[in-house]
């Protein structure tokens, strides 16, 4: 089952750090911190940076989260690129 929990305007540069801050705030707002296992995204490098920045925030809050294991590439996007 899928459900859109938030849709936010990203103010400023679409850097991984800014994206991580927005994602963190949304997860905190809806009580999802510590419940996320993976992010499915396209191959943009700022998405890699976002997951790494999100993982740093998790470490600071002692929330288990592995950036290495949590970054999933979107298969249709990958196939489209080939």
C-alpha distances in whole Angstrom, upper triangle without the diagonal:
4,7,10,13,16,18,21,25,26,30,32,32,28,29,27,29,28,24,24,26,23,20,22,23,19,18,21,21,17,18,16,19,19,16,15,15,15,16,15,18,21,24,26,28,27,24,25,27,25,23,27,27,24,25,29,27,25,29,31,28,28,25,24,22,24,24,25,22,19,20,18,20,18,19,19,21,23,24,25,27,29
4,7,9,12,14,18,21,22,26,28,28,25,26,24,26,25,21,21,23,20,17,19,20,16,16,19,18,15,17,15,18,18,15,14,15,14,13,13,15,18,22,23,25,24,21,23,25,22,21,24,25,22,23,27,25,24,27,29,27,27,24,23,21,23,22,24,21,18,18,17,18,16,18,18,19,22,23,23,25,28
4,6,9,11,15,18,20,24,26,27,24,25,23,25,23,20,20,21,18,15,17,17,14,13,17,15,12,15,13,17,18,15,14,16,15,14,14,16,19,23,23,26,24,21,23,25,21,21,24,24,21,23,26,24,23,27,28,26,27,23,23,22,23,23,25,23,19,20,19,20,18,20,20,21,24,25,25,27,30
4,6,8,11,15,16,20,23,23,20,22,21,22,20,17,17,18,15,13,15,15,11,12,15,14,12,14,13,16,18,16,14,16,15,14,14,15,18,21,21,23,21,19,22,23,19,19,23,22,19,22,24,23,22,26,27,25,26,23,23,21,23,22,24,23,19,19,18,19,17,20,20,20,23,25,24,26,29
4,7,10,14,15,19,22,22,20,21,20,20,19,16,16,16,13,11,13,12,8,9,12,10,8,11,10,13,16,14,13,16,15,14,15,16,19,23,22,24,22,19,22,22,18,18,22,21,18,20,23,20,20,24,24,22,24,21,22,20,22,21,24,23,19,19,19,21,19,23,23,23,25,27,27,29,31
4,6,10,12,15,18,19,17,19,18,18,16,13,14,14,10,9,12,10,7,9,11,10,9,12,12,14,17,16,15,18,17,15,16,16,19,22,21,22,20,18,21,21,17,18,21,19,17,20,22,19,20,23,24,22,24,21,23,21,23,22,25,24,20,20,20,21,20,23,23,22,25,28,27,28,31
4,7,9,13,16,17,15,17,17,18,15,12,14,14,10,10,13,12,9,12,14,13,13,16,15,17,20,19,17,20,18,16,16,16,18,21,19,21,18,17,20,20,17,18,21,20,18,21,23,21,22,25,25,24,26,24,25,23,24,23,25,25,21,20,20,21,19,23,22,21,24,26,25,26,30
4,6,9,12,14,12,15,15,15,12,10,12,11,8,9,12,10,9,12,14,12,14,17,16,18,21,20,19,21,20,17,18,17,18,21,19,20,17,16,20,19,15,18,20,18,17,20,22,20,21,24,24,23,26,24,25,23,24,23,26,26,22,21,22,22,21,25,24,23,25,28,27,27,31
4,6,9,11,10,13,15,15,11,10,13,12,9,11,14,12,12,15,17,16,17,20,20,20,24,23,21,24,22,19,19,18,19,21,18,20,16,16,20,19,16,19,21,19,18,22,23,21,23,26,26,25,28,26,27,25,26,24,27,27,24,22,23,23,22,26,25,23,26,28,27,27,31
4,6,8,7,10,11,11,8,7,10,10,7,10,13,12,12,15,17,16,18,20,20,20,23,23,21,23,21,18,18,16,17,19,16,17,13,14,17,15,13,16,18,16,16,19,20,18,21,24,23,23,26,24,26,23,24,22,24,25,22,21,22,22,21,25,25,22,25,28,26,26,29
4,7,8,10,13,12,8,9,12,11,9,13,15,13,14,17,18,18,20,23,22,22,25,26,24,26,24,21,22,20,21,22,18,19,15,16,19,17,15,18,20,17,17,21,21,20,22,25,24,24,27,26,28,26,27,24,27,28,25,23,25,25,25,28,28,25,28,31,29,29,32
4,7,8,11,11,8,10,13,12,11,14,16,16,17,20,21,21,23,25,25,24,27,28,25,27,25,22,23,20,20,21,17,17,14,16,18,16,15,18,19,17,18,21,21,20,23,25,24,25,28,27,29,26,27,24,27,28,25,24,25,25,25,29,29,26,27,31,29,28,31
4,5,9,9,7,9,12,12,12,14,16,17,18,20,22,22,24,26,25,24,27,27,25,26,24,20,21,18,18,18,14,14,11,13,15,13,13,16,17,15,17,20,20,19,22,24,24,25,28,27,28,25,25,22,24,26,23,21,23,22,23,26,26,23,25,28,26,25,28
4,7,8,6,6,10,11,10,12,15,16,16,18,20,21,22,24,23,22,24,25,22,23,20,17,17,14,14,14,11,11,8,10,12,11,10,13,15,13,15,18,18,18,21,23,23,24,26,25,26,23,22,19,21,23,20,18,19,19,19,23,23,19,21,24,23,22,25
4,5,5,6,9,10,11,12,14,16,17,18,20,21,23,24,22,21,23,24,21,22,19,16,17,14,15,14,11,9,6,8,10,8,8,11,12,10,12,15,15,16,18,20,20,22,24,23,23,20,20,17,19,21,19,16,18,18,19,23,23,20,21,25,24,22,25
4,6,5,6,9,10,10,12,14,15,16,18,20,21,22,20,18,20,21,18,18,16,13,15,12,13,13,10,8,5,6,7,5,4,8,8,7,9,12,12,13,15,17,17,19,21,19,20,17,16,13,15,17,15,13,16,16,17,21,22,19,20,24,23,22,25
4,5,5,6,9,10,10,12,14,15,16,18,20,21,19,17,19,21,18,19,18,15,17,16,17,16,14,12,8,9,10,7,6,9,9,6,8,11,10,11,14,15,15,17,19,18,19,17,17,14,17,19,17,15,18,19,21,24,26,23,24,27,27,26,29
4,5,5,6,9,10,11,13,14,15,17,19,20,19,17,20,21,19,20,19,16,18,16,17,17,14,13,10,11,13,10,8,11,12,9,10,14,13,13,15,18,17,18,21,20,21,19,19,17,20,21,18,17,20,20,21,25,26,23,24,28,27,26,29
4,5,5,6,8,10,11,12,14,15,17,18,16,16,18,18,16,17,15,13,14,12,14,15,12,12,8,8,11,9,6,9,11,9,9,13,13,12,15,17,18,18,20,19,20,17,17,15,18,19,16,14,16,17,18,22,22,20,21,25,24,24,27
4,5,5,6,8,10,10,12,14,15,16,14,13,15,16,13,15,14,12,14,13,15,16,14,13,10,9,10,8,5,7,8,6,5,9,10,9,11,14,14,14,17,15,16,14,14,12,15,17,14,13,16,17,18,22,24,21,23,26,26,25,28
4,6,5,6,9,10,10,12,14,15,14,13,15,17,15,18,17,15,17,17,19,20,17,16,13,12,14,12,9,11,12,8,8,11,11,9,12,14,14,14,17,16,18,16,17,15,19,20,17,17,19,21,22,26,27,25,26,30,29,29,32
4,5,5,6,9,10,11,13,14,13,13,16,17,15,17,16,14,16,15,18,19,17,17,13,13,15,13,10,12,14,11,10,14,14,12,14,17,17,16,19,17,19,17,19,17,20,21,17,17,19,20,21,24,25,23,25,28,28,28,31
4,5,5,6,9,10,11,12,10,10,13,13,11,14,13,11,13,13,16,18,16,16,13,11,13,13,9,10,12,10,8,11,13,11,12,15,16,15,17,15,16,14,16,14,17,18,14,14,16,18,18,22,23,21,23,26,26,26,29
4,5,5,6,8,10,10,9,8,11,12,11,14,14,13,16,16,19,20,19,18,15,14,15,14,10,10,12,10,7,10,11,8,9,13,12,11,14,12,14,13,15,14,18,18,15,16,18,20,21,25,26,25,26,29,30,29,32
4,6,5,6,9,10,10,9,13,14,13,17,17,16,18,19,21,23,21,21,18,17,18,17,13,14,16,13,11,14,14,11,12,16,15,13,16,15,17,16,19,18,21,22,18,19,21,23,23,27,28,27,29,32,32,32,35
4,5,5,6,9,8,9,13,13,12,15,15,14,16,17,20,22,21,21,18,16,19,18,14,14,17,15,12,15,16,13,14,18,17,16,18,16,18,17,19,18,22,21,18,18,20,21,22,25,26,25,27,30,30,30,33
4,5,5,6,5,6,9,9,9,12,13,12,15,17,20,22,22,22,19,17,18,18,14,13,16,14,11,13,15,12,11,15,15,13,15,13,14,13,16,16,19,19,15,17,18,21,21,24,26,25,27,30,30,30,33
4,5,5,6,6,9,11,11,15,16,16,19,20,24,25,24,24,21,19,21,19,16,16,17,15,12,14,15,12,11,15,14,12,14,12,15,15,18,18,22,21,18,20,22,24,25,28,29,29,30,33,34,34,37
4,6,8,9,13,13,14,17,18,18,21,22,25,27,26,26,23,21,23,22,18,18,20,18,15,18,18,15,15,19,18,15,18,16,18,18,21,21,25,24,21,22,24,26,26,29,30,29,32,34,34,35,38
4,6,8,11,11,12,16,17,17,19,21,24,27,26,27,24,21,23,23,19,19,21,19,16,18,20,17,16,19,19,16,18,16,18,18,21,21,24,23,20,21,22,25,24,28,29,28,30,33,33,34,37
4,6,9,8,11,14,16,17,20,22,25,28,27,27,25,22,23,23,19,18,20,19,15,17,18,15,14,17,17,14,15,13,15,15,19,20,23,22,19,21,22,25,25,28,30,30,31,34,35,35,38
4,6,5,7,10,12,13,16,18,22,24,24,24,22,19,20,20,17,15,18,17,13,14,16,14,12,15,16,13,14,11,13,12,16,17,20,18,15,17,19,21,22,25,27,26,28,31,31,32,35
4,5,7,10,12,13,17,19,22,24,24,23,21,18,19,18,15,14,15,14,10,11,13,10,8,12,12,10,11,8,10,10,13,14,18,17,14,16,18,21,23,26,28,27,28,31,32,33,35
4,6,8,11,13,17,19,23,24,25,24,22,19,19,19,16,14,15,15,11,11,13,11,8,11,12,10,9,6,7,8,11,13,16,15,12,16,18,21,23,25,28,28,28,31,33,33,35
4,6,10,12,15,18,22,24,24,24,23,19,20,20,17,15,17,17,13,13,16,14,11,14,16,13,13,9,9,9,12,14,16,14,12,15,16,20,21,23,25,26,27,29,31,31,33
4,6,8,11,14,18,20,20,20,19,16,16,17,14,11,14,14,11,11,14,13,11,14,16,14,14,10,9,8,10,11,14,12,9,11,13,16,17,20,22,22,23,26,27,27,29
4,7,10,13,17,18,20,20,19,16,15,17,15,11,14,15,12,11,15,15,12,14,17,16,15,11,9,7,8,10,11,8,6,9,10,14,15,18,20,21,21,24,25,26,27
4,7,10,13,15,16,16,16,12,12,14,12,9,12,14,11,11,15,15,13,16,19,18,17,14,12,9,9,9,10,7,4,6,7,10,12,14,17,17,17,20,22,22,24
4,6,10,12,13,14,13,9,10,12,10,8,11,13,11,12,15,15,14,17,19,19,19,16,15,11,11,9,11,10,6,5,6,8,9,13,15,14,15,18,19,20,22
4,7,10,12,13,13,10,11,14,12,10,14,16,14,15,18,19,18,21,23,23,23,20,18,15,14,12,13,11,8,7,5,6,6,9,11,11,12,15,16,16,18
4,7,8,10,10,7,9,12,10,10,13,15,14,16,19,19,19,22,24,24,24,22,20,17,16,13,14,13,10,8,6,5,5,9,10,9,10,13,14,14,16
4,6,9,10,8,10,13,12,12,15,17,17,18,21,22,22,24,27,27,28,25,24,20,18,15,15,16,13,10,8,6,5,8,9,6,8,11,11,10,13
4,6,9,7,8,11,12,12,14,16,17,18,20,22,22,24,26,27,28,25,24,20,18,15,14,15,14,10,9,6,8,10,11,8,8,11,11,10,12
4,5,6,7,9,10,12,13,15,16,18,19,21,22,24,25,27,28,25,24,21,19,15,16,17,15,12,12,10,11,14,14,11,11,15,14,12,15
4,5,5,6,9,10,11,12,14,16,17,19,20,21,23,25,26,24,23,19,17,14,14,16,15,11,13,11,13,16,17,14,14,17,17,15,18
4,5,5,6,9,10,10,12,14,15,16,18,20,21,23,24,22,22,18,17,13,15,17,15,12,14,13,15,18,19,16,16,20,19,18,20
4,5,5,6,9,10,10,12,14,15,16,18,20,21,22,20,19,16,14,11,12,14,11,9,10,10,12,15,16,14,14,18,18,17,20
4,5,5,6,9,10,11,13,15,15,17,19,20,21,19,18,14,12,8,9,12,10,7,10,10,13,16,18,15,15,19,19,18,20
4,6,5,6,8,10,11,12,14,15,17,19,20,18,18,15,13,10,11,14,12,10,13,14,16,19,21,19,19,22,23,21,23
4,5,5,6,9,10,11,12,14,15,17,18,16,16,13,13,9,12,14,11,10,13,13,15,19,21,18,19,23,23,22,24
4,5,5,6,9,10,10,12,14,15,16,14,13,10,9,6,9,10,8,7,10,12,14,18,20,18,18,22,23,22,24
4,5,5,6,9,10,11,13,14,15,14,13,10,9,5,8,11,10,9,13,15,18,21,23,21,21,25,25,24,26
4,5,5,6,9,10,11,13,14,13,14,11,11,9,12,14,12,12,16,17,20,23,25,23,23,27,28,26,29
4,5,5,6,9,10,11,12,11,11,9,9,8,12,13,10,11,14,17,19,22,24,23,23,27,27,27,29
4,5,5,6,9,10,10,9,8,6,6,6,9,11,9,11,14,17,20,23,25,24,24,27,29,28,30
4,5,5,6,9,10,10,10,9,9,9,12,14,13,14,18,20,23,26,29,27,27,30,31,30,32
4,5,5,6,9,8,10,10,11,11,15,16,14,16,19,22,24,27,29,28,28,32,33,32,34
4,5,5,6,5,7,6,9,10,13,14,12,15,18,21,23,26,29,28,28,31,33,32,34
4,5,5,6,7,8,9,11,14,15,14,16,20,23,26,29,31,30,30,33,35,34,36
4,6,8,10,11,13,14,17,18,17,19,23,26,28,31,34,32,33,36,37,36,38
4,5,9,11,13,15,18,19,17,20,23,26,28,31,34,33,33,37,38,37,39
4,6,9,12,14,17,17,16,19,22,26,28,31,34,33,33,36,38,37,39
4,6,10,12,15,15,13,17,19,23,25,28,31,30,30,33,35,34,36
4,7,10,12,11,11,15,17,21,23,26,29,28,28,31,33,33,34
4,6,9,8,8,11,14,17,20,22,25,25,25,28,29,29,31
4,5,5,6,9,12,15,18,21,24,23,22,26,27,27,28
4,6,5,6,10,13,16,19,22,20,20,23,25,24,25
4,6,6,9,12,15,17,21,20,18,22,24,22,24
4,6,8,11,14,16,20,19,18,21,23,23,24
4,6,10,12,15,18,18,17,20,22,22,23
4,7,10,12,15,14,14,17,19,18,20
4,7,9,12,12,11,14,16,16,17
4,6,9,8,7,11,12,12,14
4,6,5,6,9,10,11,13
4,5,5,6,9,10,11
4,5,5,6,9,10
4,5,5,6,9
4,5,5,7
4,5,5
4,6
4
